[in-house]
Amino acid sequence: MISGAQLYTVREYCKDLKGLETTLKKVADMGYTTVQLSGVCAYEPEWMAEKLSGNGLKCVLTHYDVNKIRTEPEKTVQEHKIFGCRRVGIGCMPGGLGKPSDYDDFVRGFRDAAARIKAAGGYLMYHNHNMEFMKAADGRLYIEKLADEFPADEMGFTLDTYWIQYGGGDPAAWIEKLSGRVPCIHLKDMSCVDKQPRMAPVGDGNINFDRVLEKAEKAGTEYLLVEQDDCYGENPFDCLKRSYEYLKAQGIN
């Protein structure tokens, strides 16, 4: 398994191409060799291919425009191929399960797109938050329903350790349950500060990462993408670096 930097962590530094270019160099200088593109400014695929190559980086996953994924799946895959990325990511279900119809709308809108992405040589990936661990009207968790609605060879899951635990789940158990369709996962820790859960660099909180890493390896996970949505005033590059050093100490880099 290989560690990577989820650039959503440092999105405030990626609001224009100059900042994005500088950020790619900074994460490469930390030791990361892979990234996920998410929350960054608009870029041309050819520009991205050049900047990734120049920094010795590989993009292994994106969070992309959900409307383009739904309406232009083949074009989306072709654009990803230009900068060497096969996996097309959805960062959040549109509507965020604020109402039950959000789920049905998502399935109707993206089941065909997932099949077309596969046919074009890509792979759709869905990133969870805590709401997928709510129970639907039929008594099943939404994440279980998603896993049943979409074939494993058409949609994988970017399981997020923090949000699984926040939703009342066991991150390691869910990685095991979705074995074979979790090529990339998000690592962020959960700590407790002032009686409230907080996101934290990997290894700084309470998630059992020994089990997470063990189950991820058995589940076929290739990339461990470090993400921290909120660094609570700390420099997000410092947080990414701490996570990298923790994983490196576990034999992962």
N, C-alpha and C positions, 0 to 999 in steps of 0.2 A: 504494500500500500504506500501511497505517496501523499504527502501533505500539500495543501494548496491554500491560497489566499482568496477569500470571497471578497471582491472589491466593494461590495455594499458596505463593508466595515469602514472604508475610507472614502465613501461617496462624496463627502464635502470637499474633498481634494480633487475630484474628477469631474468638475462642472464644465470644463472646456478641454480642448485637445491638448493644450500645453500641460495642464494639471494632470490629465490622464497619462500622458507620456512620462512625466516625472514620477508619478505613482507607480507605474509599471517598473521603472528602474529601481525605485526604493524597495519594492517587495522582492525583486530579484536579488538585490544586494543583501537582503536579510537571509537569503538562502532558499527561498521558495522557487520551485521550477514550474509550478502550475498555478493557474488562476481561474476564477469564475468571473465573467463579466456580468455585472448587475448594478443598477443604480448609477451608471456612468453616463456621460454626455453622448450625444449621437456621434457616430464614427462611420467612415466608409470601411467596408470589409478589407479592401486592399491596404488601407492605412494600418488597420489593426494587424494584419498579417505581417507587415514590415516591422512594426514596433514590437510585437511578440518575439519574432525571430531575432531582432537586434538585441533583445534582453535575455535570450535563452529561455524564453517562457513558452508554455503551451496552454491554450485555453481548452478546458475539458468540459465546460458547461456554461450556459448563459441563463439569465432570466430575461426573456424577450417580450416584445409587445404582443399581448395576448390577442389583439385584433388581427395582427399580421399572421400569427400562428393559425388562427381560425380560418381566415379568408385567403391567405396566400401560403399554405404550408410548403409547397414545392419551392417557391422563391425563397422562403425562409431557410430551408435546408441548403439551397445553393449558396446563399450568402454566408451561412455558417462554414460551409466547406472551403470557402476562400481563405479563411483564417484557421483552418484545420480543426474545426470543432464539429463533432457529430451530434452532440446532445443539445437539444433545444429545451429550455426550461421555462415552466410557468411558476412564477414566484408566489402567487396567491390566487385562490379561486375568485373570479369576479363576483363582487357582492359580499364576499367573505362569510357566506352562510348566515347573513343577517336575517334571511327568511328562507323557509324550506324550498321555495322554488329556485333558489340559487343553485342548488345541487342538480335539479332536473335540467335547468338551463345549461349548466356546464356539461353534463353528459351529452345532451343533444348537440351542443355546439362544438364539442371537441373530440367526440368518438371518431367521426369521419376524418378529422384533421390528424389524429394520431395514426390512423391507418395509412393516410397519404404521406405522412412524414416518414414512416417506415419504408414505404414503397420507393421513396426518393433517396433512401440511404441514411436517414437520420433516426433519432430516437427521442421521443417526447418524455420529459421528466417533470414530475409534479412535486412541488415543495410544500410541506405541511406547516401549519401553525397549530395552535391549541384547539381551534374550533373543530378540526376533523375528528377530535376525540369526544365530541358530543354524540349522544344517541339520537338517531333519526326516529321517525314515527314507528318504524317497524322493529325498534329495539336494538338495531345494530349500529355500531359506530360508523360514522361517515367514511372513515379511512378504510374500513372493511368493505363497504359498499363500492368505493372507488376501485379497490383492488379486484373486485369481482366484475365490475362493469367494463374495465379496460383489460384486454389481454396483456400478459406479462411481456410479450415480445413487441408490444406497441407503446406501452407506457411504464416507465419506472418511477421510483419515488426517491426524491432527495430528502431523506429523513433527517430531521433537525432535532438533535439531542435535547436542547433546552425546551423547545416547544412541546415535545412529547412529554417530558417530565412535568412541565407546566400544566398540561392537559390531563395529568393524572396517570400517564402511562409509564412503562419501563422502557427506556431507550434501547437497551441491549435486547430485550425480548422482542421488540418490534422489528429491529434489524434482522433478528433470526427468523421472525415470522414472514418477512418479505424477502427472504433469501433469494438470490438470483435476479432480483430487480432493483438492487440498490448499488449501482456502480459508483455513485457519488453520494456522500452524506455530508451534512453540516455538523461541525463540532463547535459548540459553545457551551460553557459551563454555567451552572446556576449556583449562586451564593445567596446567603440571607443577610441583609443589611437593614437595620432598623425595623426588624420584623417583616420585611418585604423581600420577595425574590428579586434577584438582580442577575443580569447577564454578566459573565466574567470570562477572562481568558481561560483557555483549557488548562485544567490542573489547579486553578485557583478556587474552585468551588466544591460542590458536594456530589456531582454526578460520578458514578463509578465507571471511570474510563478504562480501567483494566478489563471489565466485562464488555464494554462497548467495543473496544479494539479487538478483543478475542472473537466476538460474534461477527463483527464486520469482516474480519479476514475469512472466516468460515462462510460468510454469505456472499463472497465474491466481490466485495467492495474494492475498488481500485484507488479512489481518491477521497481523501479526508480534507474537506474544505473548511477552513477556519472562518467563522463569521461571528461578529459581535455588533449587533444593531445599535447598541447604546454603550458607550464607554464611560458615561457619567463624569465627564470632565477630564478624564485621562486622555493622553494622546493615543488615537486609535492605532497608529503605527507601532507604538510601544506595546499595545495589547496584542497585535498580530505577532510581534517579535517574541513575546513571552509564550504565546501558544506554540509558536514554531520551536522554541527551545525545549518546551515540555515534550512535544512529540519526538523531537530529535533524541531526547534522553530515553525515550521508549524504543528507539531503533527505527524511527520513521522520519524520513526527510524527503 
